[in-house]
Amino acid sequence: MRHLVTGATGYIGGRLAPRLLENGTTVRCLVRDPGKLRDVPWAAKAEIVQGDLLDPDGVRAACADVDVVYFLVHSLSDSDFAANDRRAALLLAQAAREAGVRRIVYLGGLHPEGALSEHLASRTEVGEILLRSGVPTAVLQAAVILGSGSASFEMLRYLTERLPVMLTPRWVRNRIQPIAVRDVLRYLVAAAQLPPEVNRTFDIGGPDVLTYLDMMQRYAAVAGLPRRRIIPVPVLTPRLSAHWVNVVTPVPKGIAAPLIDSLVHEVVCREDDVLALVPDPPEGRIGYDRAVELALQRIGGGDVETRWSGASIGDTPSDPLPSDPDWSGGSVYLDEREQPSTATPDELWRVVRGIGGERGWYSFPLAWSVRGWMDRLAGGVGLSRGRRDPDELHTGDALDWWRVEELRNRVCGEPGTGALLRLRAEMKVPGQAWLEMGVRPGPGTGSVYHQRAVFLPHGLAGHLYWWAVAPFHGIVFGGMVRNIARTAERSAPRPGRDRTAA
């Protein structure tokens, strides 16, 4: 069978595609930026095609010769998300029908009857469009998904770990039926094999029905934390709750708001018909405590397969770098610095590749922290997203308030060439910003570190912003250059001792 996976750079799609490949099936991934899958281990086994779900020709081409289509895209942070998702669903439905696709599988949101939040209503509408497509469709509806790196899990995790005493909104007493990400993936894989007459929604959930309050207390118990003091109050609206989550957790307000909107409702499975078609494994579905335990093991071992932050932010499309040959027009500000180092290119590149997250940015931590908090208060992503992995980076990874836009690991090569890490800013700023860090061979066994900050201002505010922060560049960027080189030199093996001894 040939599967088309949309959303393969997202949290669920990035985990589903390799599992389909492990089953021996053919997988085609439709992505806007194929570069985001360039460094993913399983991508070499899949067919990666560039396209957009809002482009009719691209969608038709992607659906050609496909048996099963997985629709795993939701425009969570776009301002016009409902219109975009509606159009994407209509285009996909038509293309799948014309191509003779045998099944569509969609992962939507579990919801009650009656009035719904804007995001839940949009996901419900997408499911209904696909069910009317003329192609047999399975709409799987899930509530909170528990897994390392999921936005729902990280919101729960950071609220519980950082706040031993909490004033919480009334919705923490609403009932929820969470589900482990492993069970979600098991249902998605099995849905491809459903009988052709099946065209309906299925509620999917784990074995436990809990309140959000219960979930926080049980998380604390599994994580070995003291029992949390939780005081529900009536004044915290969903909007205020989203602002609070934005400050306390890595999940920005644009993503926290729809998550909280769904928690305002009681989201419990109203039927379990899926079990007749996809029976539980012998050990049963994964319970809440076990799901938390598994997620924490993954996080502790630095083995987080995908994260919510891997998905692109809708209002930051990848434009040419202002210094690239295909860019022209407008003012560009640069801060460019270089530092020779006695460390080898490999040692220096190891430091650069491991930057950010827990290791920080090697310069003026207070300034970075203050700027991160300012961004969070403005509704941005701040520094709290961290890294997916402490040592490895992939193109498209989120790295604090940056996105990895280009990654070249060629440390050694012709003179003037070397490794490159290009980061694109996703913080709230009046313009577009990039930070490039490069390593190339230097004299003898040494190396050269090259750093370039690029800012493309938008309007007068952009120009004022650059000149307001320019006086600090010598401290921040100059300190980065020196400290990165020094860190590489200190970590380099010395004569008479090996790395293990060091």
ChimeraX attribute file (.defattr): number of C-alpha atoms within 10 A of each C-alpha:
attribute: neighborCount
match mode: 1-to-1
recipient: residues
	/A:1	11
	/A:2	17
	/A:3	24
	/A:4	26
	/A:5	26
	/A:6	24
	/A:7	23
	/A:8	27
	/A:9	30
	/A:10	20
	/A:11	23
	/A:12	22
	/A:13	21
	/A:14	25
	/A:15	18
	/A:16	23
	/A:17	28
	/A:18	20
	/A:19	17
	/A:20	19
	/A:21	16
	/A:22	12
	/A:23	9
	/A:24	10
	/A:25	15
	/A:26	18
	/A:27	24
	/A:28	23
	/A:29	27
	/A:30	25
	/A:31	20
	/A:32	16
	/A:33	19
	/A:34	17
	/A:35	17
	/A:36	22
	/A:37	21
	/A:38	16
	/A:39	16
	/A:40	16
	/A:41	10
	/A:42	15
	/A:43	21
	/A:44	11
	/A:45	13
	/A:46	16
	/A:47	12
	/A:48	22
	/A:49	16
	/A:50	13
	/A:51	20
	/A:52	17
	/A:53	25
	/A:54	17
	/A:55	13
	/A:56	18
	/A:57	13
	/A:58	17
	/A:59	21
	/A:60	18
	/A:61	15
	/A:62	27
	/A:63	24
	/A:64	16
	/A:65	15
	/A:66	21
	/A:67	19
	/A:68	26
	/A:69	27
	/A:70	26
	/A:71	25
	/A:72	20
	/A:73	23
	/A:74	20
	/A:75	19
	/A:76	20
	/A:77	18
	/A:78	15
	/A:79	12
	/A:80	10
	/A:81	17
	/A:82	21
	/A:83	13
	/A:84	17
	/A:85	21
	/A:86	18
	/A:87	18
	/A:88	21
	/A:89	23
	/A:90	20
	/A:91	21
	/A:92	26
	/A:93	23
	/A:94	17
	/A:95	22
	/A:96	28
	/A:97	18
	/A:98	14
	/A:99	16
	/A:100	16
	/A:101	23
	/A:102	18
	/A:103	26
	/A:104	27
	/A:105	25
	/A:106	23
	/A:107	25
	/A:108	25
	/A:109	23
	/A:110	26
	/A:111	25
	/A:112	15
	/A:113	6
	/A:114	5
	/A:115	10
	/A:116	16
	/A:117	15
	/A:118	14
	/A:119	20
	/A:120	21
	/A:121	15
	/A:122	22
	/A:123	23
	/A:124	19
	/A:125	17
	/A:126	24
	/A:127	27
	/A:128	16
	/A:129	17
	/A:130	27
	/A:131	21
	/A:132	14
	/A:133	20
	/A:134	18
	/A:135	22
	/A:136	22
	/A:137	31
	/A:138	24
	/A:139	26
	/A:140	23
	/A:141	21
	/A:142	23
	/A:143	25
	/A:144	23
	/A:145	22
	/A:146	25
	/A:147	27
	/A:148	29
	/A:149	23
	/A:150	22
	/A:151	24
	/A:152	21
	/A:153	18
	/A:154	20
	/A:155	21
	/A:156	18
	/A:157	20
	/A:158	16
	/A:159	19
	/A:160	25
	/A:161	16
	/A:162	11
	/A:163	13
	/A:164	14
	/A:165	13
	/A:166	15
	/A:167	14
	/A:168	19
	/A:169	19
	/A:170	17
	/A:171	22
	/A:172	21
	/A:173	17
	/A:174	17
	/A:175	19
	/A:176	26
	/A:177	23
	/A:178	28
	/A:179	25
	/A:180	25
	/A:181	22
	/A:182	18
	/A:183	21
	/A:184	21
	/A:185	18
	/A:186	15
	/A:187	20
	/A:188	21
	/A:189	17
	/A:190	12
	/A:191	24
	/A:192	21
	/A:193	13
	/A:194	15
	/A:195	11
	/A:196	12
	/A:197	9
	/A:198	13
	/A:199	20
	/A:200	15
	/A:201	21
	/A:202	21
	/A:203	21
	/A:204	28
	/A:205	29
	/A:206	26
	/A:207	15
	/A:208	16
	/A:209	19
	/A:210	19
	/A:211	20
	/A:212	19
	/A:213	21
	/A:214	16
	/A:215	21
	/A:216	22
	/A:217	19
	/A:218	20
	/A:219	23
	/A:220	19
	/A:221	14
	/A:222	15
	/A:223	16
	/A:224	9
	/A:225	14
	/A:226	11
	/A:227	15
	/A:228	19
	/A:229	12
	/A:230	18
	/A:231	13
	/A:232	16
	/A:233	14
	/A:234	10
	/A:235	12
	/A:236	16
	/A:237	17
	/A:238	21
	/A:239	14
	/A:240	14
	/A:241	19
	/A:242	23
	/A:243	20
	/A:244	18
	/A:245	21
	/A:246	26
	/A:247	23
	/A:248	16
	/A:249	24
	/A:250	23
	/A:251	28
	/A:252	29
	/A:253	27
	/A:254	19
	/A:255	19
	/A:256	25
	/A:257	23
	/A:258	20
	/A:259	22
	/A:260	21
	/A:261	20
	/A:262	23
	/A:263	23
	/A:264	20
	/A:265	19
	/A:266	18
	/A:267	24
	/A:268	23
	/A:269	21
	/A:270	12
	/A:271	11
	/A:272	11
	/A:273	13
	/A:274	16
	/A:275	12
	/A:276	8
	/A:277	14
	/A:278	14
	/A:279	13
	/A:280	15
	/A:281	10
	/A:282	6
	/A:283	6
	/A:284	11
	/A:285	18
	/A:286	21
	/A:287	16
	/A:288	23
	/A:289	17
	/A:290	12
	/A:291	24
	/A:292	24
	/A:293	16
	/A:294	18
	/A:295	22
	/A:296	20
	/A:297	14
	/A:298	16
	/A:299	17
	/A:300	11
	/A:301	11
	/A:302	15
	/A:303	16
	/A:304	19
	/A:305	15
	/A:306	22
	/A:307	24
	/A:308	22
	/A:309	27
	/A:310	23
	/A:311	22
	/A:312	22
	/A:313	15
	/A:314	12
	/A:315	10
	/A:316	12
	/A:317	9
	/A:318	10
	/A:319	8
	/A:320	11
	/A:321	18
	/A:322	20
	/A:323	11
	/A:324	8
	/A:325	8
	/A:326	8
	/A:327	11
	/A:328	11
	/A:329	6
	/A:330	9
	/A:331	12
	/A:332	14
	/A:333	16
	/A:334	15
	/A:335	15
	/A:336	14
	/A:337	17
	/A:338	17
	/A:339	17
	/A:340	18
	/A:341	23
	/A:342	20
	/A:343	24
	/A:344	24
	/A:345	24
	/A:346	21
	/A:347	22
	/A:348	29
	/A:349	28
	/A:350	17
	/A:351	18
	/A:352	23
	/A:353	19
	/A:354	18
	/A:355	21
	/A:356	19
	/A:357	17
	/A:358	12
	/A:359	12
	/A:360	16
	/A:361	19
	/A:362	20
	/A:363	18
	/A:364	15
	/A:365	12
	/A:366	9
	/A:367	13
	/A:368	17
	/A:369	15
	/A:370	13
	/A:371	15
	/A:372	21
	/A:373	18
	/A:374	16
	/A:375	21
	/A:376	26
	/A:377	18
	/A:378	18
	/A:379	18
	/A:380	22
	/A:381	27
	/A:382	29
	/A:383	24
	/A:384	22
	/A:385	22
	/A:386	21
	/A:387	25
	/A:388	25
	/A:389	19
	/A:390	17
	/A:391	13
	/A:392	13
	/A:393	20
	/A:394	22
	/A:395	23
	/A:396	27
	/A:397	25
	/A:398	26
	/A:399	25
	/A:400	25
	/A:401	22
	/A:402	24
	/A:403	23
	/A:404	22
	/A:405	21
	/A:406	16
	/A:407	22
	/A:408	14
	/A:409	14
	/A:410	15
	/A:411	22
	/A:412	18
	/A:413	11
	/A:414	9
	/A:415	9
	/A:416	11
	/A:417	14
	/A:418	21
	/A:419	22
	/A:420	22
	/A:421	21
	/A:422	21
	/A:423	24
	/A:424	23
	/A:425	21
	/A:426	23
	/A:427	24
	/A:428	18
	/A:429	18
	/A:430	18
	/A:431	17
	/A:432	21
	/A:433	22
	/A:434	21
	/A:435	20
	/A:436	19
	/A:437	21
	/A:438	24
	/A:439	31
	/A:440	26
	/A:441	26
	/A:442	19
	/A:443	10
	/A:444	8
	/A:445	11
	/A:446	18
	/A:447	26
	/A:448	23
	/A:449	25
	/A:450	17
	/A:451	22
	/A:452	16
	/A:453	18
	/A:454	19
	/A:455	23
	/A:456	20
	/A:457	21
	/A:458	16
	/A:459	11
	/A:460	9
	/A:461	12
	/A:462	17
	/A:463	18
	/A:464	14
	/A:465	15
	/A:466	18
	/A:467	11
	/A:468	10
	/A:469	9
	/A:470	14
	/A:471	10
	/A:472	13
	/A:473	13
	/A:474	12
	/A:475	13
	/A:476	18
	/A:477	21
	/A:478	18
	/A:479	15
	/A:480	19
	/A:481	20
	/A:482	18
	/A:483	16
	/A:484	21
	/A:485	25
	/A:486	19
	/A:487	17
	/A:488	21
	/A:489	19
	/A:490	13
	/A:491	15
	/A:492	18
	/A:493	16
	/A:494	11
	/A:495	6
	/A:496	6
	/A:497	9
	/A:498	10
	/A:499	9
	/A:500	6
	/A:501	7
	/A:502	10
